[in-house]
Amino acid sequence: MMEGRCAAEPWAEFGLLGKSGTPLVKCGTGSDVFICTGGEEVYVFTAQEKTLRAVLQMPAAVRDLAVSHDEQLLFVACRSGVYCVKVQLLVPSSSHDAGSGPTELKISTECLVAVADRVSSLLVVGSVLLTLCRTDSSWSLTLYQTQRASQSDPCDLLTSFSLPLVSPSVQGDTESRCVLVCVYPGDVSPTSSRLRPSCSHFPLQPLLFRLLFGAEAALSKSPVVLCGLPDGRLSFLPLRIPGSRLRILHSLEQPVVFIGASAVMETNAGCAGCLIALGKQGRAVLIGAGGAGSEGGGGARFTLGCVPGPVECACMDQSRVYYSTGSDLLTVDLWDSSSGTAGRQGGEEDEGSRSNPAALLTPVSLNVSGVTALHQPTCSSAGEVQLLSLSVRGRLQSIRLPVRTQEDGLSKRPSSQVGRSVGDILSAIGDVCERASVLKTIIRSKNQILKELNQVMNISFLLSNRSEFDSKPVRCRGLVRWSSLLQRDSLNLTCILENLSPFVLERGWTLSVAVRPLSCPLEAGGDASSVNYSFPFGGLGPGESVEVSLPVTAEGDASFPVTMTCSLLFSLWRFLGQEEAAAPLDSQRACFSLPLNTLTVDWLHALRLGDPPAPARSSSNPADLIQGFISSRQLRCRGGGQASRPEEYSARVRVSSELLRDTLGLTPGGPRVSLLEWLLSEGCGGVKAERKGMKTDGGSSVICGSAPNNAAVKLTAEEVNIEEKTEPLVTMEVQVKSSSVAAVCGLHHAVLHRIQTLLQKVGSSRTVPIADLRLALQQAEVERGQVWEASSVGVSSGQMQTLLLRVYQQLRDGPLLML
């Protein structure tokens, strides 16, 4: 193993560590080392002379630091942003007295070059500065262009990439420092010729680089940034590929503490053939290029392992990882445990190693406690390794490891493996293969469920973040038409669900439509009940739509307007297995609803055009024919031989012609016809009516039809000149006539609602004349007095109904003019 014992030599004392910052020991220029104890100070220590050279006083606690590739600038990340200091200022001048102590520099806000909140890590790649920050909803990786040899000029913002946060239950320690490293293909020289290998820049074997990051990144020789997050995700970003984004490479499911590269699998000189990542609780992954006979046809191989945790800090050299648990400093020899044996004995031993991942990483104690930060190890020509560490008490110490012997590789084998029979090995391999097959099936199923749930979460987030008045990317629109079935007419609605979002509505979604009339006849007791319709669907991609049909009302029903409240329902039952589905589950937790929009069908939508039908429908039943004949004779006898005509009611709406011309663009030649056609074809409330062969009389602009309650109605549009004080006004008057009070009130409300919606769309600032408002208010006060007087006297219900109808007619007889 190793000859002799580790020798720890204390170099300097910096006091107890702070809690607001991050303890760091990082390489600087030459033999300088930058030390941070978790407070607001950055110490510049010379390893060669073992003296403290300078002290930087930062405005806030230090989170991370990095040196530019030309070694001219030092970037220091605090919680509020990134500060820049010239390295030349840290070098004492010739007139500086060596006995006077270190140079002290207080850094002000003038050195702030990048404003960023909650900075976690820094990285410099060429002339690009990268910062990794945590926001309320995502991790943000921002790229800046640095200014050469300038510590006061702010960096130019290049671009920013984000990665959404995971749920709080798996988010991990979000205050932990993230890990940022840069890897590049080994056949390309680093960005700067003066760049020496460091703990944050690694050349990778070209084959492994291509397998991990794709052929495009390998062909473009693009540096790739690896991000280790506190939630365990290991993500990467190619810097020189247009349109690149942060993607997930692997997940340790625990905070990532260290990312490094090892040359234990190298095929090219100077190139690392293996990436290693360590988690906070000791979980590790070794990523290398698989051989020709490995599973996946020579793809990237992810070997999982674990070491005793927790891992506080780590570093590595060519073949060994050094990490601290706080109570001990340990080393893991990757050569003996991973690929050294595999490289000598072929693929069979490699498969055996992979089948027992816990045996891959066997640590050896170095008997040094209290280490909280480690510097990149250095190795002498004799094979002696030196580590610089910072303890929890703020002590900087040098740890020298003894020279490693060459004959210990075989001594680490467990004695239980000696003498194992071939039959036991084959049986164990069969059991492992069977379990692996079952696990692969489960993993594929879970991955598919996670993909579908991800789509569900994206759609839920997209629809939940829209206000009530915003147009949602998933919405419904309606088309109403009259249809006849078994000699009974009914009004049906075709609801069209449109998916204008970039996501797919997978199976499991259900369109729910709640139909509810806003009014109901007095015979029904004044209670309007709703009817719910559900339509399951699946596989609705972006830009696609699905149509469903449902009845609105039957002929003779006057419960208008009718609202259709549309929503999306999703059930989680189908994601559960048999055992989970058998267990009781709260229905409110297993199903959730996302509101879409509301459709409204009014009297104009339900109006049937053409000649008005007879009040009573003819019947082929002889008994009905005889009864109708007797009733008509009785009516004629009572009326002196002629049938009495029912009383006709009317209501009017006046709009200035200038307003209609400005908003609708009506032509001067036929404004009356155009206005009626617009009223009947306007998709008010998200619903349009299907009308075949709609024709109007060009001379009188009259439209005849029948209301849903079979009452004959007539719509007219005429130009009316109104005398004003200044000049006469040309207005358009829309008049509704019918023998049914309900039809007149409903159509009058529908016309007003369309004009009101039109004014809201165009944002018109036009108003009703004040004089007309005062006159209408005075008339309303008079009519209210009459109603109040009649109610105080105690008139009969029939007289009160007659009075209220007369008041309604008088109020509607003098309509307000909308300018």
C-alpha positions in Angstrom: 0.0 0.0 0.0 2.1 2.9 1.2 5.4 2.9 3.0 5.5 4.9 6.2 3.0 7.3 7.7 1.5 10.6 6.6 3.2 13.7 7.8 1.1 16.8 8.5 3.0 20.1 8.9 1.1 23.2 9.9 2.0 26.3 7.9 -0.3 29.1 9.1 -3.2 29.9 11.4 -6.2 31.9 10.1 -8.6 31.5 13.0 -12.0 29.8 13.2 -14.0 29.4 10.0 -16.9 31.6 9.2 -20.4 30.3 8.5 -21.7 32.7 5.8 -19.1 31.9 3.2 -17.3 28.8 1.7 -13.9 27.5 2.9 -11.6 27.4 -0.1 -8.0 26.5 -0.9 -7.3 27.2 -4.6 -4.2 27.5 -6.7 -3.2 30.9 -7.9 -0.3 32.3 -9.9 3.1 30.6 -9.6 3.4 29.1 -6.1 0.6 31.3 -4.6 -2.4 29.8 -3.0 -5.7 31.7 -2.4 -7.4 30.8 0.9 -10.8 31.7 2.1 -12.0 30.8 5.6 -15.7 31.4 5.0 -15.7 35.1 5.9 -15.0 38.3 4.0 -11.3 37.8 3.6 -9.2 36.3 0.8 -5.6 35.4 1.9 -2.8 35.1 -0.6 -0.3 32.6 0.7 3.1 31.7 -0.9 3.7 28.0 -0.7 7.3 28.3 -1.6 8.2 30.8 1.0 5.4 29.7 3.5 4.5 33.3 4.1 1.3 35.3 3.9 1.6 37.8 1.0 -1.7 39.8 0.9 -5.1 40.0 2.4 -8.2 41.1 0.5 -11.1 42.6 2.4 -14.3 41.9 0.4 -17.6 43.7 0.9 -19.4 40.4 1.7 -18.7 36.8 2.5 -16.8 35.0 -0.3 -18.5 32.1 -2.1 -16.0 31.2 -4.8 -13.0 32.6 -6.7 -11.3 32.0 -10.0 -8.2 33.3 -11.9 -8.2 34.3 -15.5 -6.2 32.3 -18.0 -3.6 35.0 -18.5 -3.2 35.1 -14.7 -3.8 38.8 -14.6 -7.2 39.0 -12.9 -8.7 37.4 -9.9 -12.5 37.1 -9.8 -14.2 36.8 -6.4 -17.8 35.8 -6.0 -19.8 37.2 -3.2 -23.5 36.8 -2.5 -24.3 40.1 -4.3 -22.1 39.8 -7.4 -18.6 39.2 -8.8 -15.6 41.5 -8.0 -12.4 41.7 -10.0 -8.9 42.4 -8.7 -5.7 42.8 -10.6 -3.2 40.1 -9.5 -0.4 42.6 -9.9 -1.8 44.5 -6.9 -1.2 41.5 -4.7 2.5 41.4 -5.5 4.5 43.5 -2.9 6.5 46.3 -4.4 10.3 46.5 -4.2 10.0 49.2 -1.5 7.7 47.0 0.6 9.4 45.9 3.9 9.2 42.2 4.3 8.8 42.5 8.0 5.9 44.9 7.8 3.4 42.2 7.2 1.1 41.3 4.3 -0.4 43.8 1.9 -4.0 44.7 2.9 -6.4 45.7 0.2 -10.1 46.8 0.8 -12.2 46.0 -2.2 -15.0 48.5 -2.9 -18.1 48.3 -5.1 -16.1 50.0 -7.9 -14.5 46.6 -8.6 -18.0 45.0 -9.1 -18.0 43.7 -12.7 -21.1 41.4 -12.7 -24.2 42.0 -10.6 -25.7 38.7 -9.7 -27.8 37.6 -6.7 -27.0 34.5 -4.7 -23.9 33.5 -6.7 -22.8 29.9 -5.9 -19.8 29.2 -8.2 -17.4 30.7 -10.7 -15.5 29.4 -13.7 -13.3 31.2 -16.3 -13.1 29.6 -19.8 -10.8 31.7 -22.0 -12.2 35.2 -21.9 -15.7 34.1 -20.8 -16.7 34.3 -17.1 -19.5 31.9 -16.0 -21.6 32.3 -12.9 -24.0 29.8 -11.4 -26.8 31.3 -9.3 -30.0 30.0 -7.7 -33.2 31.9 -8.2 -36.6 31.1 -6.7 -37.6 28.7 -9.5 -34.4 27.7 -11.3 -30.6 27.5 -11.5 -29.2 30.1 -13.8 -25.9 29.8 -15.6 -24.8 33.2 -17.0 -22.0 33.9 -19.4 -20.0 37.2 -19.4 -17.3 38.6 -21.6 -14.4 39.7 -19.4 -12.4 42.9 -20.0 -8.7 42.3 -20.4 -6.5 43.8 -17.7 -9.3 45.8 -16.3 -10.8 45.5 -12.8 -13.3 48.4 -13.0 -15.0 47.9 -16.3 -18.1 45.7 -16.0 -18.3 42.5 -17.9 -20.6 42.3 -20.9 -23.5 40.0 -20.6 -23.5 37.3 -23.3 -26.3 34.9 -22.6 -27.9 33.0 -19.8 -29.2 29.4 -19.4 -31.6 28.1 -16.8 -32.5 24.7 -15.3 -35.8 24.4 -13.3 -35.5 23.5 -9.7 -36.8 20.1 -8.6 -39.4 19.6 -5.8 -38.3 20.7 -2.3 -38.3 17.1 -1.1 -35.4 16.2 -3.4 -33.8 19.6 -3.8 -31.2 18.9 -1.2 -29.0 21.5 0.5 -29.6 24.5 -1.7 -27.0 26.5 0.3 -24.2 24.1 -0.6 -21.7 25.4 -3.2 -22.2 24.1 -6.7 -19.4 22.6 -8.7 -18.3 24.0 -12.1 -15.6 22.4 -14.2 -14.6 22.6 -17.9 -13.7 19.6 -20.1 -12.5 19.7 -23.7 -11.4 17.0 -26.2 -7.8 15.9 -25.6 -6.8 16.4 -29.2 -7.3 20.2 -28.8 -4.9 22.4 -26.8 -6.5 24.5 -24.0 -7.8 27.9 -24.6 -4.6 29.5 -23.5 -1.1 28.1 -24.0 -0.2 29.4 -20.5 -3.1 27.4 -19.0 -1.7 24.7 -16.8 -3.8 21.7 -15.7 -6.0 22.6 -12.7 -8.8 21.2 -10.6 -11.4 22.8 -12.9 -10.1 22.1 -16.4 -9.6 18.6 -17.8 -8.7 17.3 -21.2 -10.8 14.2 -22.0 -10.1 11.3 -24.3 -11.7 12.2 -27.7 -13.8 9.0 -27.8 -15.3 9.6 -24.3 -15.9 13.2 -25.1 -17.8 12.3 -28.2 -19.9 9.6 -26.5 -20.9 11.9 -23.6 -21.5 15.2 -25.4 -22.2 14.3 -29.0 -20.5 14.4 -32.3 -21.3 18.1 -32.9 -19.5 19.2 -29.8 -16.5 16.9 -30.7 -16.3 18.2 -34.3 -16.6 21.8 -33.2 -13.9 21.3 -30.5 -16.2 23.0 -28.1 -15.4 23.2 -24.4 -18.1 21.7 -22.3 -19.1 23.1 -18.8 -20.1 20.5 -16.2 -22.4 21.6 -13.4 -22.8 19.7 -10.2 -25.9 20.9 -8.3 -27.0 20.4 -4.7 -30.0 18.4 -5.9 -27.7 15.7 -7.3 -28.0 16.5 -11.0 -24.9 16.5 -13.2 -25.7 18.7 -16.2 -23.5 20.0 -19.1 -23.5 22.8 -21.6 -21.4 23.0 -24.8 -20.2 26.6 -25.2 -19.6 26.9 -29.0 -22.7 25.2 -30.3 -25.5 27.5 -31.4 -28.8 26.8 -29.7 -27.2 24.6 -27.0 -28.9 24.3 -23.6 -28.3 22.8 -20.2 -28.9 19.0 -20.3 -28.8 16.4 -17.6 -25.9 13.8 -17.8 -26.6 11.9 -14.6 -28.1 12.3 -11.2 -26.5 11.2 -7.9 -29.7 12.0 -6.0 -27.6 13.8 -3.4 -25.6 17.1 -3.4 -22.6 16.9 -5.8 -19.4 17.8 -3.9 -16.7 17.0 -6.4 -16.1 16.4 -10.1 -12.8 15.2 -11.4 -11.0 13.3 -14.2 -8.7 10.4 -14.0 -6.2 9.0 -16.5 -6.7 5.4 -15.3 -8.4 4.5 -18.6 -6.4 6.7 -20.9 -5.5 5.7 -24.4 -4.0 9.0 -25.5 -1.1 10.6 -23.5 -2.3 13.5 -21.3 -6.0 12.7 -21.8 -8.3 11.6 -19.0 -10.3 8.5 -19.8 -12.6 8.6 -16.8 -14.8 11.2 -15.1 -15.7 10.8 -11.5 -18.4 12.6 -9.4 -18.8 12.3 -5.6 -22.0 13.0 -3.7 -22.4 14.4 -0.2 -23.4 11.1 1.3 -20.7 9.1 -0.5 -22.4 8.0 -3.7 -20.0 8.0 -6.6 -20.2 7.5 -10.4 -17.3 6.7 -12.7 -18.0 7.5 -16.4 -15.8 6.0 -19.0 -15.9 4.7 -22.6 -17.1 1.1 -22.8 -15.2 -1.5 -24.8 -16.3 -3.2 -28.0 -17.7 -6.1 -26.1 -19.5 -4.1 -23.4 -23.2 -3.6 -23.3 -24.4 -0.7 -25.5 -22.0 -1.4 -28.3 -19.1 0.6 -27.0 -21.1 3.5 -25.6 -20.4 5.4 -22.4 -20.3 3.3 -19.3 -21.6 4.6 -16.0 -20.2 2.6 -13.0 -21.9 3.3 -9.7 -20.1 3.0 -6.4 -20.1 4.3 -2.8 -17.6 5.4 -0.2 -18.1 6.1 3.5 -19.5 9.5 3.9 -20.2 12.3 4.4 -17.9 13.9 1.8 -16.9 17.4 2.9 -14.3 18.1 0.2 -12.2 16.2 -2.3 -9.4 16.4 -4.9 -7.6 13.9 -7.1 -4.4 13.3 -9.0 -3.9 10.9 -12.0 -5.2 7.8 -10.3 -6.3 8.5 -6.7 -9.1 10.5 -5.1 -8.6 12.1 -1.7 -11.6 13.2 0.3 -12.4 14.2 3.8 -15.4 13.1 6.0 -14.6 15.7 8.6 -13.4 13.1 11.0 -10.9 11.4 8.7 -9.0 11.9 5.4 -9.2 9.0 3.1 -7.9 8.0 -0.3 -9.3 5.8 -3.0 -7.0 4.1 -5.5 -8.9 4.0 -8.8 -6.1 2.1 -10.6 -6.4 -1.1 -8.5 -10.1 -0.8 -7.9 -11.3 0.0 -11.4 -9.5 -0.3 -14.6 -6.0 -1.4 -13.8 -7.0 -5.0 -13.2 -9.5 -4.8 -16.1 -6.9 -3.5 -18.4 -4.6 -6.4 -17.7 -7.1 -9.3 -17.5 -9.7 -8.3 -20.2 -13.4 -7.9 -20.3 -14.4 -10.7 -18.0 -12.9 -9.1 -14.9 -14.3 -5.8 -15.9 -17.8 -7.3 -16.0 -17.2 -8.8 -12.6 -16.1 -5.4 -11.2 -19.2 -3.8 -12.6 -21.5 -6.3 -11.0 -20.2 -5.4 -7.6 -20.1 -1.6 -7.6 -19.6 -1.3 -3.9 -16.3 -3.0 -4.2 -15.1 -0.5 -6.8 -14.2 2.2 -4.3 -12.3 0.9 -1.3 -10.9 3.8 0.8 -7.8 3.8 2.9 -7.5 6.1 5.9 -4.7 8.6 6.1 -5.4 9.4 9.8 -5.8 13.2 9.4 -9.0 14.7 10.9 -10.8 18.0 10.7 -10.1 18.8 7.0 -12.7 21.1 5.4 -10.9 22.2 2.1 -8.3 20.6 -0.1 -5.9 21.9 -2.7 -5.0 20.1 -5.9 -2.3 17.5 -5.0 1.3 17.8 -6.3 3.6 14.8 -6.9 7.3 14.8 -6.8 9.6 12.8 -9.1 10.0 10.2 -6.4 6.3 9.6 -6.2 5.7 11.5 -3.0 2.3 13.3 -2.9 1.7 16.6 -1.1 -1.7 18.0 -0.2 -2.6 21.4 1.2 -5.6 21.4 3.5 -7.6 23.8 5.6 -8.9 22.5 8.9 -12.1 23.5 10.7 -10.0 25.5 13.1 -8.5 27.6 10.3 -5.1 25.9 10.1 -3.4 25.6 6.8 -1.3 22.5 6.8 0.8 20.4 4.4 0.1 16.7 4.3 2.8 14.5 2.7 1.8 11.0 1.7 4.4 8.1 1.7 5.5 6.5 -1.6 3.2 3.8 -2.8 4.5 0.3 -3.3 3.9 -1.7 -6.5 3.0 -5.1 -5.1 -0.1 -4.4 -3.1 -2.6 -4.7 -5.9 -3.3 -8.4 -5.3 -3.4 -8.1 -1.5 -6.7 -6.1 -1.6 -8.7 -9.0 -2.9 -11.2 -10.4 -0.4 -10.3 -13.9 0.8 -13.9 -15.0 0.2 -13.3 -14.7 -3.6 -10.4 -17.2 -3.5 -11.5 -20.7 -4.5 -15.0 -19.8 -5.7 -16.2 -22.5 -8.0 -17.3 -22.0 -11.6 -20.8 -23.2 -10.8 -21.3 -20.6 -8.1 -20.1 -17.8 -10.4 -22.4 -18.9 -13.3 -25.4 -19.1 -10.8 -24.6 -15.7 -9.5 -24.4 -14.3 -13.0 -27.8 -15.8 -13.9 -29.4 -14.3 -10.9 -27.9 -11.0 -11.6 -29.1 -11.1 -15.3 -32.6 -12.0 -14.2 -32.8 -9.2 -11.7 -31.3 -6.8 -14.1 -34.0 -7.7 -16.7 -36.8 -7.1 -14.3 -35.2 -3.9 -13.1 -34.8 -2.7 -16.7 -38.5 -3.3 -17.4 -39.5 -1.4 -14.2 -37.1 1.5 -15.0 -38.5 1.8 -18.6 -42.0 1.9 -17.2 -41.1 4.5 -14.5 -39.2 6.6 -17.1 -42.3 6.6 -19.4 -44.5 7.6 -16.4 -42.0 10.4 -15.5 -42.1 11.7 -19.1 -45.9 11.8 -19.1 -46.0 13.4 -15.7 -43.5 16.0 -16.9 -45.9 16.9 -19.7 -48.7 17.1 -17.2 -46.7 19.4 -15.0 -45.7 21.6 -17.9 -49.3 22.0 -19.1 -50.5 22.6 -15.5 -47.9 25.3 -15.0 -48.8 26.9 -18.4 -52.5 27.1 -17.6 -52.2 28.0 -14.0 -50.0 31.1 -14.6 -52.5 32.8 -16.8 -55.0 35.3 -15.5 -58.7 35.0 -16.1 -58.6 37.6 -19.0 -55.5 36.2 -20.8 -55.9 34.0 -23.8 -54.9 30.5 -22.8 -52.8 28.3 -25.2 -55.3 25.5 -24.6 -58.9 26.7 -25.0 -62.3 25.9 -26.4 -64.5 27.5 -29.0 -68.1 26.6 -29.9 -70.3 26.2 -33.0 -74.1 25.9 -32.5 -76.7 24.5 -34.9 -80.2 23.3 -34.9 -80.8 19.7 -35.6 -83.9 17.5 -35.8 -84.3 14.0 -34.4 -87.6 12.0 -34.2 -89.7 15.1 -35.1 -88.1 17.1 -32.3 -85.7 20.0 -32.8 -82.8 20.7 -30.5 -80.0 23.2 -30.3 -76.6 21.4 -30.2 -73.1 22.8 -29.5 -69.9 21.5 -31.1 -67.2 22.3 -28.7 -63.7 22.4 -30.3 -60.7 22.0 -28.0 -57.6 23.5 -29.5 -54.0 22.8 -28.3 -51.9 25.8 -29.2 -49.2 24.9 -26.6 -45.9 23.3 -27.4 -46.8 20.2 -25.3 -48.8 17.1 -25.9 -52.0 16.3 -24.1 -51.4 12.6 -23.5 -54.0 10.0 -22.6 -55.5 10.5 -19.2 -56.9 14.0 -19.9 -60.7 14.6 -19.9 -62.6 17.6 -21.3 -65.3 18.6 -18.8 -68.1 20.9 -19.9 -70.6 22.2 -17.4 -73.8 23.5 -19.0 -75.8 26.0 -16.9 -78.6 28.4 -17.9 -78.3 31.9 -16.4 -82.1 32.1 -16.1 -84.9 29.7 -15.9 -88.8 29.9 -16.1 -90.8 30.7 -13.0 -92.5 27.4 -13.3 -89.1 25.7 -12.6 -88.9 27.4 -9.2 -86.2 29.9 -10.2 -83.4 27.4 -9.7 -81.1 26.8 -12.6 -79.4 23.4 -12.4 -76.3 22.6 -14.3 -75.5 19.5 -16.4 -71.9 18.1 -16.7 -70.5 16.3 -19.7 -67.1 14.5 -19.8 -65.2 13.6 -22.9 -62.0 11.5 -22.4 -59.3 12.0 -25.1 -55.6 11.4 -25.6 -52.7 12.2 -27.9 -53.6 15.8 -28.7 -50.4 17.2 -30.1 -49.4 20.9 -30.6 -51.6 22.6 -33.2 -54.2 19.8 -33.1 -57.9 20.0 -32.1 -60.7 17.7 -31.1 -64.4 18.2 -31.5 -67.2 17.0 -29.2 -70.9 17.6 -29.4 -73.4 18.1 -26.6 -77.1 19.3 -26.4 -77.7 22.9 -25.3 -81.5 23.0 -25.1 -84.6 21.6 -26.7 -87.2 23.5 -28.8 -89.5 25.6 -26.7 -87.0 26.1 -23.9 -86.4 29.8 -23.2 -83.6 29.4 -20.6 -81.1 31.7 -22.3 -78.3 32.7 -22.1 -76.6 29.4 -21.4 -73.0 29.2 -20.2 -70.6 26.2 -20.9 -67.7 26.2 -18.4 -64.9 24.2 -20.0 -62.1 22.6 -17.9 -59.4 19.9 -18.2 -59.4 17.0 -15.8 -56.5 14.7 -15.2 -56.6 11.5 -13.2 -53.6 9.9 -11.6 -55.2 6.5 -11.3 -53.6 5.0 -14.4 -50.1 5.7 -13.1 -50.7 3.5 -10.1 -49.9 -0.2 -10.0 -52.3 -2.9 -8.9 -51.3 -2.7 -5.3 -51.5 1.1 -5.2 -54.8 1.1 -7.1 -56.4 -1.3 -4.6 -55.5 0.9 -1.7 -57.9 3.7 -0.8 -57.0 7.1 -2.3 -58.6 10.4 -1.8 -60.4 11.3 -5.1 -59.5 15.0 -4.7 -55.8 14.1 -4.6 -56.0 11.6 -7.4 -57.7 14.0 -9.8 -57.2 17.7 -10.4 -58.9 20.3 -12.7 -57.5 23.1 -14.8 -60.1 25.8 -15.9 -60.0 26.8 -19.5 -62.6 29.3 -20.7 -66.4 29.8 -20.6 -68.6 29.8 -23.7 -72.0 31.6 -23.8 -75.0 30.9 -26.0 -77.5 33.7 -26.1 -80.8 34.4 -28.0 -79.1 35.6 -31.1 -77.1 32.3 -31.4 -80.3 30.3 -31.0 -82.3 32.4 -33.5 -83.6 30.5 -36.5 -83.9 32.6 -39.7 -86.5 32.3 -42.4 -90.2 32.7 -42.4 -91.6 32.7 -38.9 -93.4 29.3 -38.1 -96.9 29.0 -37.0 -97.5 29.3 -33.3 -98.5 25.6 -33.1 -96.8 22.8 -35.0 -99.0 20.6 -37.2 -99.5 17.1 -36.1 -100.4 13.9 -37.9 -102.4 12.7 -35.0 -106.2 12.9 -35.8 -107.0 13.7 -32.2 -104.7 16.7 -32.2 -106.1 17.9 -35.5 -109.7 17.8 -34.2 -108.7 19.5 -31.0 -107.0 22.3 -33.0 -110.0 22.8 -35.2 -112.4 23.1 -32.2 -110.0 25.6 -30.5 -109.8 27.8 -33.6 -113.6 27.8 -34.0 -114.1 28.8 -30.4 -111.5 31.6 -30.9 -113.3 32.9 -33.9 -116.7 32.9 -32.2 -115.4 34.9 -29.3 -113.7 37.4 -31.5 -116.7 38.1 -33.8 -115.6 35.8 -36.5 -111.9 37.0 -36.7 -108.9 35.7 -34.7 -107.5 38.3 -32.3 -103.9 39.3 -33.0 -101.6 39.0 -30.0 -100.0 42.1 -28.6 -96.5 42.9 -30.1 -93.6 44.1 -28.0 -90.4 45.9 -29.1 -87.1 47.2 -28.0 -84.5 49.5 -29.7 -80.8 50.1 -29.6 -79.3 53.2 -31.3 -75.6 53.5 -32.3 -74.0 56.3 -34.2 -73.1 55.5 -37.8 -69.7 57.0 -37.3 -68.9 54.6 -34.5 -70.0 51.6 -36.6 -67.9 52.8 -39.5 -64.8 53.3 -37.4 -65.1 50.0 -35.6 -66.6 47.6 -38.1 -65.6 49.3 -41.3 -69.2 49.3 -42.7 -69.6 50.6 -46.2 -71.8 53.7 -46.7 -73.9 51.8 -49.3 -75.3 49.1 -47.1 -74.6 49.8 -43.4 -78.0 48.4 -42.3 -77.5 45.0 -44.0 -73.9 44.8 -42.8 -74.9 45.6 -39.2 -77.5 42.8 -39.1 -75.1 40.3 -40.7 -72.5 41.2 -38.1 -74.9 40.8 -35.2 -75.8 37.3 -36.4 -72.3 36.2 -37.4 -70.3 37.7 -34.5 -68.7 35.0 -32.4 -69.6 36.6 -29.1 -68.9 34.5 -26.0 -66.5 32.3 -27.9 -69.5 30.8 -29.9 -70.6 31.1 -33.5 -73.9 30.1 -35.0 -74.0 28.0 -38.2 -76.4 29.7 -40.5 -76.9 28.4 -44.1 -78.3 30.8 -46.7 -78.7 33.8 -44.5 -80.4 36.5 -46.6 -81.6 40.0 -45.8 -83.9 42.3 -47.6 -81.6 45.0 -49.0 -84.4 47.6 -49.1 -85.8 47.3 -45.6 -83.0 45.4 -43.8 -85.4 43.1 -42.1 -84.6 39.7 -40.7 -87.5 37.4 -39.7 -87.1 34.2 -37.7 -88.2 32.3 -34.7 -86.9 32.3 -31.2 -86.1 29.1 -29.2 -89.6 29.4 -27.6 -91.2 29.3 -31.1 -92.1 33.0 -30.9 -91.9 34.9 -34.2 -89.4 37.7 -34.1 -88.3 40.4 -36.4 -85.0 42.3 -36.5 -84.8 45.6 -38.4 -82.0 48.1 -38.9 -82.7 51.6 -40.1 -80.9 54.9 -40.4 -82.4 57.6 -38.1 -81.5 61.2 -38.1 -81.5 62.8 -34.6 -81.5 66.5 -34.1 -78.8 67.7 -31.7 -77.9 71.2 -30.6 -74.9 71.5 -32.8 -75.7 69.4 -35.9 -77.9 66.5 -36.8 -76.5 63.0 -36.2 -77.0 60.0 -38.4 -77.6 56.8 -36.2 -78.4 53.2 -36.8 -81.4 51.9 -35.0 -81.7 48.1 -34.4 -85.3 47.2 -33.4 -86.5 43.9 -32.0 -90.2 43.0 -32.3 -92.0 40.0 -31.1 -95.2 38.9 -29.4 -93.1 37.2 -26.7 -91.7 39.4 -23.9 -89.0 36.8 -23.2 -87.8 36.9 -26.8 -87.7 40.7 -26.9 -85.8 40.9 -23.6 -83.3 38.1 -24.6 -82.6 39.5 -28.1 -82.3 43.0 -26.8 -79.7 41.9 -24.2 -77.8 39.9 -26.8 -77.5 43.0 -29.1 -76.3 45.2 -26.3 -73.8 42.6 -25.2 -72.3 42.4 -28.7 -72.0 46.2 -29.0 -70.5 46.4 -25.5 -67.9 43.7 -26.4 -67.1 45.5 -29.6 -66.4 48.7 -27.7 -64.1 46.9 -25.2 -62.1 45.3 -28.1 -61.4 48.5 -29.8 -60.8 50.4 -26.6 -63.3 53.1 -27.5 -63.5 56.2 -25.4 -66.9 57.1 -26.8 -69.7 57.7 -24.3 -73.4 58.2 -24.1 -74.4 61.9 -24.2 -74.9 63.4 -20.7 -78.2 64.9 -21.6 -79.6 61.5 -22.6 -78.4 60.0 -19.4 -80.1 62.7 -17.4 -83.3 62.3 -19.3 -83.2 58.5 -18.9 -82.5 58.8 -15.2 -85.4 61.2 -14.7 -87.8 58.8 -16.5 -86.5 55.9 -14.5 -87.2 57.9 -11.2 -90.8 58.6 -12.3 -91.4 55.0 -13.2 -90.0 53.8 -10.0 -92.3 56.1 -8.1 -95.3 54.6 -9.9 -94.2 51.1 -9.0 -93.6 52.0 -5.4 -97.0 53.7 -5.1 -98.7 50.6 -6.6 -97.0 48.2 -4.3 -97.9 50.4 -1.2 -101.5 50.4 -2.2 -101.6 46.6 -2.5 -102.8 46.0 -6.1 -103.4 42.5 -7.3 -100.7 40.4 -8.9 -102.3 40.7 -12.4 -102.4 44.4 -12.2 -98.8 44.5 -10.9 -97.6 42.4 -13.9 -99.4 44.8 -16.3 -97.8 47.8 -14.6 -94.3 46.3 -14.7 -94.7 45.4 -18.4 -95.8 49.0 -19.2 -92.8 50.4 -17.3 -90.4 48.1 -19.1 -91.9 49.2 -22.5 -91.6 52.9 -21.6 -88.0 52.5 -20.5 -87.0 50.6 -23.7 -89.0 53.0 -25.9 -86.5 55.8 -25.6 -83.1 54.1 -26.0 -79.8 55.8 -25.2 -77.6 56.8 -28.1 -74.1 55.4 -28.1 -71.7 57.8 -29.8 
